[in-house]
Amino acid sequence: MFNFDSIRNMEDLLAKKTAMLAACAEEKIVLLGGSSVLYGFNTDEIKRRLGQPAYNVGVNVGLGFRYLLDKIEPHLKPGDHVVLPLEFNQYTNPPYYVFGFGIDTFIHHNYWENQKKYRQKWKLLLISLKHARSSTTPEKLSRRKAAVLTDTGCYLGLDKQVRDPKMLKPIPFPEIFEETKTMVEIANFIVRCKTNNIQVTLLPPVFYAKELSTVWIRDLYNYFQVTVSPELFRLTEIEVYDSVYHANQQGQTRVTNQLIKQLVALQNREELTEL
């Protein structure tokens, strides 16, 4: 049995978050990325503490970064601050990836209009169908229902730990660093934002890992001139919800506080520069 509710849920999340940004006329903080953003950062708390609109535009790393940008970038305005705590996989995935393919093919039924975006189409089709079959398990359905989406776009209330972190598949890291099409897309996006007076801050993701490929991450962050530690938002075992990229409530609270400190420090630095 194939059930495309999970892919439909991604499309629904993206539509809701696009509408949030479109409706905001003020300068805003926008957290952009995959599900590590969705689970990892409490934008209700960021909005309350910083006194500024803040939106969590995390959906799923499997959409592809360019697919996400196509929906979101038109709603960014001068004065906005875009924060990119991108998953490590985001940099190596194609710009248009499997769940973007799934939404276009199975939900919007406009694959033929978008087919030139996608590489290895048969592979994407098989992965989409496999996901549609596996996402119907009672465990995954119950977890999806447990997640409560707030008005700023984050998940709250996931105070359990439903998967043993030791049993999760580790994050796959390339052996050597090579520039990818998605890296070029990210770099070009940062340039466009700068031209339009939109601030962009690239940060590490919220993640759990026993071991890290420090050489690849070092080369990646040198490429983007990221100076903060890649372990800034690294989760401990008790802070994992159900995936290496999903924090539970305890982890979300801690890394949200760390992000707020980063944002305040950036703001103070800008104020000093203006003096």
Phi and psi in degrees as GROMACS dihedral restraints (atoms count N, CA, C in turn):
[ dihedral_restraints ]
;  ai    aj    ak    al  type     phi  dphi    fc
    3     4     5     6     1  -102.9    20    10
    4     5     6     7     1   130.6    20    10
    6     7     8     9     1  -129.2    20    10
    7     8     9    10     1   114.9    20    10
    9    10    11    12     1   -96.3    20    10
   10    11    12    13     1    18.9    20    10
   12    13    14    15     1   -62.7    20    10
   13    14    15    16     1   -35.3    20    10
   15    16    17    18     1   -64.5    20    10
   16    17    18    19     1   -44.4    20    10
   18    19    20    21     1   -68.3    20    10
   19    20    21    22     1   -37.9    20    10
   21    22    23    24     1   -63.5    20    10
   22    23    24    25     1   -36.6    20    10
   24    25    26    27     1   -64.1    20    10
   25    26    27    28     1   -38.3    20    10
   27    28    29    30     1   -63.5    20    10
   28    29    30    31     1   -42.8    20    10
   30    31    32    33     1   -64.1    20    10
   31    32    33    34     1   -38.6    20    10
   33    34    35    36     1   -66.7    20    10
   34    35    36    37     1   -42.7    20    10
   36    37    38    39     1   -59.8    20    10
   37    38    39    40     1   -46.4    20    10
   39    40    41    42     1   -63.9    20    10
   40    41    42    43     1   -39.4    20    10
   42    43    44    45     1   -64.9    20    10
   43    44    45    46     1   -42.5    20    10
   45    46    47    48     1   -64.0    20    10
   46    47    48    49     1   -41.7    20    10
   48    49    50    51     1   -73.1    20    10
   49    50    51    52     1   -34.5    20    10
   51    52    53    54     1   -62.4    20    10
   52    53    54    55     1   -41.5    20    10
   54    55    56    57     1   -65.2    20    10
   55    56    57    58     1   -36.9    20    10
   57    58    59    60     1   -59.7    20    10
   58    59    60    61     1   -47.7    20    10
   60    61    62    63     1   -66.5    20    10
   61    62    63    64     1   -40.6    20    10
   63    64    65    66     1   -63.3    20    10
   64    65    66    67     1   -31.2    20    10
   66    67    68    69     1   -84.5    20    10
   67    68    69    70     1    -9.6    20    10
   69    70    71    72     1   -94.1    20    10
   70    71    72    73     1   118.8    20    10
   72    73    74    75     1   -94.1    20    10
   73    74    75    76     1    -9.8    20    10
   75    76    77    78     1   -88.9    20    10
   76    77    78    79     1   165.3    20    10
   78    79    80    81     1   -66.7    20    10
   79    80    81    82     1   136.2    20    10
   81    82    83    84     1  -138.8    20    10
   82    83    84    85     1   158.7    20    10
   84    85    86    87     1   -96.9    20    10
   85    86    87    88     1   129.3    20    10
   87    88    89    90     1  -123.7    20    10
   88    89    90    91     1   116.4    20    10
   90    91    92    93     1   -94.3    20    10
   91    92    93    94     1   117.9    20    10
   93    94    95    96     1  -119.0    20    10
   94    95    96    97     1   133.9    20    10
   96    97    98    99     1   165.2    20    10
   97    98    99   100     1  -154.0    20    10
   99   100   101   102     1   -96.3    20    10
  100   101   102   103     1  -153.1    20    10
  102   103   104   105     1   -71.0    20    10
  103   104   105   106     1   -17.2    20    10
  105   106   107   108     1   -65.2    20    10
  106   107   108   109     1   -31.0    20    10
  108   109   110   111     1   -72.4    20    10
  109   110   111   112     1   -45.9    20    10
  111   112   113   114     1   -55.5    20    10
  112   113   114   115     1   -46.4    20    10
  114   115   116   117     1   -86.5    20    10
  115   116   117   118     1   -26.2    20    10
  117   118   119   120     1   -88.2    20    10
  118   119   120   121     1   -25.7    20    10
  120   121   122   123     1  -125.3    20    10
  121   122   123   124     1   127.4    20    10
  123   124   125   126     1   -88.6    20    10
  124   125   126   127     1    94.2    20    10
  126   127   128   129     1   -74.1    20    10
  127   128   129   130     1   -19.1    20    10
  129   130   131   132     1   -61.0    20    10
  130   131   132   133     1   -44.1    20    10
  132   133   134   135     1   -70.2    20    10
  133   134   135   136     1   -39.5    20    10
  135   136   137   138     1   -62.1    20    10
  136   137   138   139     1   -44.0    20    10
  138   139   140   141     1   -60.8    20    10
  139   140   141   142     1   -44.0    20    10
  141   142   143   144     1   -65.9    20    10
  142   143   144   145     1   -44.8    20    10
  144   145   146   147     1   -75.1    20    10
  145   146   147   148     1   -34.7    20    10
  147   148   149   150     1   -98.2    20    10
  148   149   150   151     1    -9.1    20    10
  150   151   152   153     1    65.2    20    10
  151   152   153   154     1    33.9    20    10
  153   154   155   156     1  -144.0    20    10
  154   155   156   157     1   143.5    20    10
  156   157   158   159     1   -54.8    20    10
  157   158   159   160     1   134.7    20    10
  159   160   161   162     1  -137.9    20    10
  160   161   162   163     1   133.8    20    10
  162   163   164   165     1  -128.5    20    10
  163   164   165   166     1   136.8    20    10
  165   166   167   168     1   -97.2    20    10
  166   167   168   169     1   108.2    20    10
  168   169   170   171     1  -110.5    20    10
  169   170   171   172     1    41.9    20    10
  171   172   173   174     1   -87.2    20    10
  172   173   174   175     1   136.2    20    10
  174   175   176   177     1  -129.8    20    10
  175   176   177   178     1   -79.3    20    10
  177   178   179   180     1  -157.8    20    10
  178   179   180   181     1   133.9    20    10
  180   181   182   183     1   -60.3    20    10
  181   182   183   184     1   -25.2    20    10
  183   184   185   186     1   -73.8    20    10
  184   185   186   187     1    -5.8    20    10
  186   187   188   189     1   -68.3    20    10
  187   188   189   190     1   -35.9    20    10
  189   190   191   192     1    96.7    20    10
  190   191   192   193     1   137.9    20    10
  192   193   194   195     1   -62.4    20    10
  193   194   195   196     1   -40.8    20    10
  195   196   197   198     1   -69.6    20    10
  196   197   198   199     1   -34.9    20    10
  198   199   200   201     1   -60.2    20    10
  199   200   201   202     1   -43.7    20    10
  201   202   203   204     1   -64.0    20    10
  202   203   204   205     1   -44.7    20    10
  204   205   206   207     1   -61.6    20    10
  205   206   207   208     1   -38.5    20    10
  207   208   209   210     1   -56.3    20    10
  208   209   210   211     1   -33.0    20    10
  210   211   212   213     1   -85.9    20    10
  211   212   213   214     1   -35.9    20    10
  213   214   215   216     1   -95.6    20    10
  214   215   216   217     1   -40.2    20    10
  216   217   218   219     1   -56.5    20    10
  217   218   219   220     1   -36.6    20    10
  219   220   221   222     1   -60.9    20    10
  220   221   222   223     1   -16.9    20    10
  222   223   224   225     1  -103.3    20    10
  223   224   225   226     1     9.5    20    10
  225   226   227   228     1   -89.9    20    10
  226   227   228   229     1   140.4    20    10
  228   229   230   231     1  -128.4    20    10
  229   230   231   232     1   158.5    20    10
  231   232   233   234     1   -53.1    20    10
  232   233   234   235     1   135.8    20    10
  234   235   236   237     1    96.7    20    10
  235   236   237   238     1   -13.6    20    10
  237   238   239   240     1   -71.3    20    10
  238   239   240   241     1   158.2    20    10
  240   241   242   243     1  -124.1    20    10
  241   242   243   244     1   112.4    20    10
  243   244   245   246     1   -97.0    20    10
  244   245   246   247     1   125.7    20    10
  246   247   248   249     1  -109.5    20    10
  247   248   249   250     1   128.4    20    10
  249   250   251   252     1  -116.8    20    10
  250   251   252   253     1    82.6    20    10
  252   253   254   255     1   -87.3    20    10
  253   254   255   256     1    70.4    20    10
  255   256   257   258     1   -77.3    20    10
  256   257   258   259     1   138.0    20    10
  258   259   260   261     1   -59.5    20    10
  259   260   261   262     1   148.7    20    10
  261   262   263   264     1   -58.1    20    10
  262   263   264   265     1   -37.0    20    10
  264   265   266   267     1   -65.0    20    10
  265   266   267   268     1   -26.3    20    10
  267   268   269   270     1   -59.5    20    10
  268   269   270   271     1   -36.5    20    10
  270   271   272   273     1   -70.2    20    10
  271   272   273   274     1   -26.7    20    10
  273   274   275   276     1  -102.0    20    10
  274   275   276   277     1   -19.5    20    10
  276   277   278   279     1   -67.8    20    10
  277   278   279   280     1   154.6    20    10
  279   280   281   282     1   -62.9    20    10
  280   281   282   283     1   156.4    20    10
  282   283   284   285     1   -59.5    20    10
  283   284   285   286     1   -34.5    20    10
  285   286   287   288     1  -117.5    20    10
  286   287   288   289     1   119.4    20    10
  288   289   290   291     1  -126.1    20    10
  289   290   291   292     1  -161.9    20    10
  291   292   293   294     1   -62.0    20    10
  292   293   294   295     1   -42.1    20    10
  294   295   296   297     1   -80.7    20    10
  295   296   297   298     1   -25.7    20    10
  297   298   299   300     1   -63.5    20    10
  298   299   300   301     1   -43.2    20    10
  300   301   302   303     1   -59.3    20    10
  301   302   303   304     1   -43.7    20    10
  303   304   305   306     1   -63.7    20    10
  304   305   306   307     1   -41.7    20    10
  306   307   308   309     1   -64.7    20    10
  307   308   309   310     1   -47.4    20    10
  309   310   311   312     1   -62.9    20    10
  310   311   312   313     1   -37.6    20    10
  312   313   314   315     1   -84.4    20    10
  313   314   315   316     1   -48.0    20    10
  315   316   317   318     1  -101.3    20    10
  316   317   318   319     1   -21.3    20    10
  318   319   320   321     1  -102.5    20    10
  319   320   321   322     1   -53.5    20    10
  321   322   323   324     1   -87.3    20    10
  322   323   324   325     1   -15.9    20    10
  324   325   326   327     1    54.2    20    10
  325   326   327   328     1    38.5    20    10
  327   328   329   330     1  -125.0    20    10
  328   329   330   331     1    36.5    20    10
  330   331   332   333     1   -56.0    20    10
  331   332   333   334     1   -42.5    20    10
  333   334   335   336     1   -63.9    20    10
  334   335   336   337     1   -27.0    20    10
  336   337   338   339     1   -75.8    20    10
  337   338   339   340     1   -21.1    20    10
  339   340   341   342     1  -118.3    20    10
  340   341   342   343     1     5.4    20    10
  342   343   344   345     1   -60.7    20    10
  343   344   345   346     1   -28.3    20    10
  345   346   347   348     1   -68.3    20    10
  346   347   348   349     1   -16.7    20    10
  348   349   350   351     1   -71.8    20    10
  349   350   351   352     1   -28.3    20    10
  351   352   353   354     1  -104.1    20    10
  352   353   354   355     1   136.3    20    10
  354   355   356   357     1  -101.5    20    10
  355   356   357   358     1   155.8    20    10
  357   358   359   360     1    50.1    20    10
  358   359   360   361     1    58.5    20    10
  360   361   362   363     1   -61.8    20    10
  361   362   363   364     1   -39.3    20    10
  363   364   365   366     1   -65.3    20    10
  364   365   366   367     1   -37.6    20    10
  366   367   368   369     1   -63.2    20    10
  367   368   369   370     1   -44.3    20    10
  369   370   371   372     1   -63.6    20    10
  370   371   372   373     1   -38.1    20    10
  372   373   374   375     1   -62.7    20    10
  373   374   375   376     1   -46.2    20    10
  375   376   377   378     1   -64.6    20    10
  376   377   378   379     1   -40.9    20    10
  378   379   380   381     1   -64.7    20    10
  379   380   381   382     1   -40.9    20    10
  381   382   383   384     1   -61.9    20    10
  382   383   384   385     1   -43.9    20    10
  384   385   386   387     1   -67.8    20    10
  385   386   387   388     1   -39.1    20    10
  387   388   389   390     1   -62.1    20    10
  388   389   390   391     1   -43.3    20    10
  390   391   392   393     1   -63.8    20    10
  391   392   393   394     1   -40.7    20    10
  393   394   395   396     1   -63.2    20    10
  394   395   396   397     1   -30.6    20    10
  396   397   398   399     1   -78.8    20    10
  397   398   399   400     1   -44.3    20    10
  399   400   401   402     1   -74.1    20    10
  400   401   402   403     1   -24.6    20    10
  402   403   404   405     1   -77.3    20    10
  403   404   405   406     1    -0.4    20    10
  405   406   407   408     1   -92.6    20    10
  406   407   408   409     1     3.1    20    10
  408   409   410   411     1   -66.9    20    10
  409   410   411   412     1   146.2    20    10
  411   412   413   414     1   -54.8    20    10
  412   413   414   415     1   -36.2    20    10
  414   415   416   417     1   -62.9    20    10
  415   416   417   418     1   -47.3    20    10
  417   418   419   420     1   -69.8    20    10
  418   419   420   421     1   -36.4    20    10
  420   421   422   423     1   -64.6    20    10
  421   422   423   424     1   -40.6    20    10
  423   424   425   426     1   -69.1    20    10
  424   425   426   427     1   -36.9    20    10
  426   427   428   429     1   -66.0    20    10
  427   428   429   430     1   -38.0    20    10
  429   430   431   432     1   -64.4    20    10
  430   431   432   433     1   -39.1    20    10
  432   433   434   435     1   -71.7    20    10
  433   434   435   436     1   -27.5    20    10
  435   436   437   438     1   -73.6    20    10
  436   437   438   439     1   -23.0    20    10
  438   439   440   441     1   -76.2    20    10
  439   440   441   442     1   126.9    20    10
  441   442   443   444     1  -107.5    20    10
  442   443   444   445     1   118.9    20    10
  444   445   446   447     1   -88.5    20    10
  445   446   447   448     1   129.1    20    10
  447   448   449   450     1   -90.0    20    10
  448   449   450   451     1   175.0    20    10
  450   451   452   453     1   -67.7    20    10
  451   452   453   454     1   -16.5    20    10
  453   454   455   456     1   -99.4    20    10
  454   455   456   457     1     1.0    20    10
  456   457   458   459     1    97.9    20    10
  457   458   459   460     1     9.1    20    10
  459   460   461   462     1  -104.7    20    10
  460   461   462   463     1   162.7    20    10
  462   463   464   465     1   -91.7    20    10
  463   464   465   466     1   134.8    20    10
  465   466   467   468     1  -126.7    20    10
  466   467   468   469     1   161.7    20    10
  468   469   470   471     1    85.8    20    10
  469   470   471   472     1     5.7    20    10
  471   472   473   474     1   -88.8    20    10
  472   473   474   475     1    75.1    20    10
  474   475   476   477     1   -92.3    20    10
  475   476   477   478     1     9.8    20    10
  477   478   479   480     1  -102.1    20    10
  478   479   480   481     1  -179.1    20    10
  480   481   482   483     1  -133.0    20    10
  481   482   483   484     1   103.1    20    10
  483   484   485   486     1   -98.8    20    10
  484   485   486   487     1    -6.4    20    10
  486   487   488   489     1  -133.0    20    10
  487   488   489   490     1   139.2    20    10
  489   490   491   492     1   -72.4    20    10
  490   491   492   493     1   116.8    20    10
  492   493   494   495     1   -54.5    20    10
  493   494   495   496     1   -31.8    20    10
  495   496   497   498     1   -67.1    20    10
  496   497   498   499     1   -19.4    20    10
  498   499   500   501     1   -95.9    20    10
  499   500   501   502     1    -3.8    20    10
  501   502   503   504     1   -78.8    20    10
  502   503   504   505     1   147.7    20    10
  504   505   506   507     1   -67.8    20    10
  505   506   507   508     1   135.2    20    10
  507   508   509   510     1   -68.5    20    10
  508   509   510   511     1   159.1    20    10
  510   511   512   513     1   -68.2    20    10
  511   512   513   514     1   128.5    20    10
  513   514   515   516     1   -80.3    20    10
  514   515   516   517     1   124.0    20    10
  516   517   518   519     1  -111.8    20    10
  517   518   519   520     1   138.4    20    10
  519   520   521   522     1   -63.5    20    10
  520   521   522   523     1   154.6    20    10
  522   523   524   525     1   -72.9    20    10
  523   524   525   526     1   -36.9    20    10
  525   526   527   528     1  -130.8    20    10
  526   527   528   529     1   156.0    20    10
  528   529   530   531     1   -83.2    20    10
  529   530   531   532     1   130.0    20    10
  531   532   533   534     1  -139.0    20    10
  532   533   534   535     1   137.7    20    10
  534   535   536   537     1   -64.1    20    10
  535   536   537   538     1   134.9    20    10
  537   538   539   540     1  -114.6    20    10
  538   539   540   541     1   168.2    20    10
  540   541   542   543     1   -62.4    20    10
  541   542   543   544     1   -35.6    20    10
  543   544   545   546     1   -69.0    20    10
  544   545   546   547     1   -38.1    20    10
  546   547   548   549     1   -58.8    20    10
  547   548   549   550     1   -41.1    20    10
  549   550   551   552     1   -64.8    20    10
  550   551   552   553     1   -40.9    20    10
  552   553   554   555     1   -60.4    20    10
  553   554   555   556     1   -43.4    20    10
  555   556   557   558     1   -64.5    20    10
  556   557   558   559     1   -45.8    20    10
  558   559   560   561     1   -61.9    20    10
  559   560   561   562     1   -41.8    20    10
  561   562   563   564     1   -66.3    20    10
  562   563   564   565     1   -37.6    20    10
  564   565   566   567     1   -61.7    20    10
  565   566   567   568     1   -43.6    20    10
  567   568   569   570     1   -61.4    20    10
  568   569   570   571     1   -41.4    20    10
  570   571   572   573     1   -63.8    20    10
  571   572   573   574     1   -44.9    20    10
  573   574   575   576     1   -60.9    20    10
  574   575   576   577     1   -41.8    20    10
  576   577   578   579     1   -63.3    20    10
  577   578   579   580     1   -44.3    20    10
  579   580   581   582     1   -59.5    20    10
  580   581   582   583     1   -40.9    20    10
  582   583   584   585     1   -62.2    20    10
  583   584   585   586     1   -33.6    20    10
  585   586   587   588     1   -97.6    20    10
  586   587   588   589     1    17.7    20    10
  588   589   590   591     1    59.6    20    10
  589   590   591   592     1    39.3    20    10
  591   592   593   594     1  -112.6    20    10
  592   593   594   595     1   122.4    20    10
  594   595   596   597     1   -79.1    20    10
  595   596   597   598     1   138.8    20    10
  597   598   599   600     1  -126.9    20    10
  598   599   600   601     1   131.8    20    10
  600   601   602   603     1  -123.4    20    10
  601   602   603   604     1   116.7    20    10
  603   604   605   606     1   -91.8    20    10
  604   605   606   607     1   125.7    20    10
  606   607   608   609     1  -131.6    20    10
  607   608   609   610     1   164.6    20    10
  609   610   611   612     1   -67.2    20    10
  610   611   612   613     1   163.3    20    10
  612   613   614   615     1   -84.0    20    10
  613   614   615   616     1   168.4    20    10
  615   616   617   618     1   -80.6    20    10
  616   617   618   619     1   123.6    20    10
  618   619   620   621     1  -159.3    20    10
  619   620   621   622     1   162.1    20    10
  621   622   623   624     1  -122.4    20    10
  622   623   624   625     1   134.3    20    10
  624   625   626   627     1  -155.6    20    10
  625   626   627   628     1   139.9    20    10
  627   628   629   630     1   -72.7    20    10
  628   629   630   631     1   -40.8    20    10
  630   631   632   633     1  -133.1    20    10
  631   632   633   634     1   152.2    20    10
  633   634   635   636     1  -121.6    20    10
  634   635   636   637     1   146.7    20    10
  636   637   638   639     1   -86.5    20    10
  637   638   639   640     1    81.6    20    10
  639   640   641   642     1   -64.0    20    10
  640   641   642   643     1   -30.9    20    10
  642   643   644   645     1   -67.5    20    10
  643   644   645   646     1   -48.4    20    10
  645   646   647   648     1   -61.9    20    10
  646   647   648   649     1   -45.0    20    10
  648   649   650   651     1   -64.1    20    10
  649   650   651   652     1   -40.4    20    10
  651   652   653   654     1   -58.9    20    10
  652   653   654   655     1   -46.6    20    10
  654   655   656   657     1   -66.6    20    10
  655   656   657   658     1   -37.6    20    10
  657   658   659   660     1   -62.6    20    10
  658   659   660   661     1   -48.2    20    10
  660   661   662   663     1   -73.0    20    10
  661   662   663   664     1   -27.2    20    10
  663   664   665   666     1   -65.3    20    10
  664   665   666   667     1   -38.7    20    10
  666   667   668   669     1   -59.7    20    10
  667   668   669   670     1   -41.1    20    10
  669   670   671   672     1   -97.9    20    10
  670   671   672   673     1     1.6    20    10
  672   673   674   675     1    59.4    20    10
  673   674   675   676     1    40.7    20    10
  675   676   677   678     1   -86.2    20    10
  676   677   678   679     1   128.1    20    10
  678   679   680   681     1  -107.6    20    10
  679   680   681   682     1   -10.5    20    10
  681   682   683   684     1   -80.6    20    10
  682   683   684   685     1   160.7    20    10
  684   685   686   687     1   -65.9    20    10
  685   686   687   688     1   137.5    20    10
  687   688   689   690     1   -64.1    20    10
  688   689   690   691     1   -13.4    20    10
  690   691   692   693     1   -96.3    20    10
  691   692   693   694     1    12.7    20    10
  693   694   695   696     1   -52.2    20    10
  694   695   696   697     1   -44.2    20    10
  696   697   698   699     1  -114.3    20    10
  697   698   699   700     1    25.5    20    10
  699   700   701   702     1   -68.9    20    10
  700   701   702   703     1   130.9    20    10
  702   703   704   705     1   -85.6    20    10
  703   704   705   706     1   150.4    20    10
  705   706   707   708     1   -88.2    20    10
  706   707   708   709     1   169.6    20    10
  708   709   710   711     1   -57.1    20    10
  709   710   711   712     1   -39.7    20    10
  711   712   713   714     1   -78.3    20    10
  712   713   714   715     1    -5.1    20    10
  714   715   716   717     1   -99.9    20    10
  715   716   717   718     1     3.7    20    10
  717   718   719   720     1   -89.8    20    10
  718   719   720   721     1   137.0    20    10
  720   721   722   723     1   -90.2    20    10
  721   722   723   724     1   -72.5    20    10
  723   724   725   726     1  -145.1    20    10
  724   725   726   727     1     8.4    20    10
  726   727   728   729     1  -157.3    20    10
  727   728   729   730     1   159.8    20    10
  729   730   731   732     1   -64.5    20    10
  730   731   732   733     1   -16.5    20    10
  732   733   734   735     1  -110.7    20    10
  733   734   735   736     1     9.1    20    10
  735   736   737   738     1  -118.0    20    10
  736   737   738   739     1   118.3    20    10
  738   739   740   741     1   -88.2    20    10
  739   740   741   742     1   146.7    20    10
  741   742   743   744     1   -84.9    20    10
  742   743   744   745     1  -175.1    20    10
  744   745   746   747     1   -60.8    20    10
  745   746   747   748     1   -38.2    20    10
  747   748   749   750     1   -63.5    20    10
  748   749   750   751     1   -46.0    20    10
  750   751   752   753     1   -66.3    20    10
  751   752   753   754     1   -40.7    20    10
  753   754   755   756     1   -59.6    20    10
  754   755   756   757     1   -42.1    20    10
  756   757   758   759     1   -62.1    20    10
  757   758   759   760     1   -44.0    20    10
  759   760   761   762     1   -67.9    20    10
  760   761   762   763     1   -48.1    20    10
  762   763   764   765     1   -72.7    20    10
  763   764   765   766     1   -27.1    20    10
  765   766   767   768     1   -64.0    20    10
  766   767   768   769     1   -43.1    20    10
  768   769   770   771     1   -61.6    20    10
  769   770   771   772     1   -38.6    20    10
  771   772   773   774     1   -66.1    20    10
  772   773   774   775     1   -39.5    20    10
  774   775   776   777     1   -65.8    20    10
  775   776   777   778     1   -41.4    20    10
  777   778   779   780     1   -59.1    20    10
  778   779   780   781     1   -42.2    20    10
  780   781   782   783     1   -60.4    20    10
  781   782   783   784     1   -41.1    20    10
  783   784   785   786     1   -62.9    20    10
  784   785   786   787     1   -44.0    20    10
  786   787   788   789     1   -67.1    20    10
  787   788   789   790     1   -39.3    20    10
  789   790   791   792     1   -65.3    20    10
  790   791   792   793     1   -42.2    20    10
  792   793   794   795     1   -62.7    20    10
  793   794   795   796     1   -40.6    20    10
  795   796   797   798     1   -63.3    20    10
  796   797   798   799     1   -42.3    20    10
  798   799   800   801     1   -63.9    20    10
  799   800   801   802     1   -42.6    20    10
  801   802   803   804     1   -64.3    20    10
  802   803   804   805     1   -38.4    20    10
  804   805   806   807     1   -64.6    20    10
  805   806   807   808     1   -40.6    20    10
  807   808   809   810     1   -65.0    20    10
  808   809   810   811     1   -40.3    20    10
  810   811   812   813     1   -64.9    20    10
  811   812   813   814     1   -38.3    20    10
  813   814   815   816     1   -67.1    20    10
  814   815   816   817     1   -37.1    20    10
  816   817   818   819     1   -64.3    20    10
  817   818   819   820     1   -34.3    20    10
  819   820   821   822     1   -74.7    20    10
  820   821   822   823     1   -19.8    20    10
